[in-house]
């Protein structure tokens, strides 16, 4: 059996694509990090974990620690962290999670 090949994660490229407004699916496709055989069917798990770590801080090319900016407001990010839900923006967009975070009722 061959040993698994380790590819370094392209932090700089991901940060640039994130700044351009690309979606998680588009970024994963571009850098080739789609988990097609993931147990629970989550194809973008690896990329979302790296994005979470990049939000906390990562070293850029010059060695400085840089934080990837969030796309949501600080209030929304803080509320999601307090509830322990994270930001679930992939499925229904931000409009579907706002009422659950702030305990408001929505009209359907």
Residue, then its C-alpha position, 0 to 999 in steps of 0.5 A: x500500500x502506498x503512503x498518502x501524499x501530503x499536499x500543503x494547504x494553499x493559505x494565500x490562494x484561499x485568502x485571495x479567493x475568499x476576499x473575491x467573494x467565492x463560495x466554499x464550494x467554488x474554493x474547494x473545487x479550485x484548490x482540489x479539496x473536495x472530500x468525495x468519500x466523507x462518511x457523513x457526505x459532507x464534501x466541504x468538511x476539510x475546507x470549512x475546518x481550514x477556514x475556521x482555523x484561518x479566522x482564528x489566525x494563520x501565518x502569511x508568506x512573510x511570517x506574520x499572523x493574519x486573521x481571515x475576515x468573516x463575511x457576516x457581521x460581528x453580532x451574528x458571529x458572536x451570537x453563533x459562537x455563544x450558541x455553539x452553532x457556528x455559521x451555517x451559511x452553506x444551506x439556506x443562506x444567512x436569512x434562515x439562521x438569523x431568527x434561530x440565533x436571535x430567538x425571533x419568529x419568522x413568517x413563512 
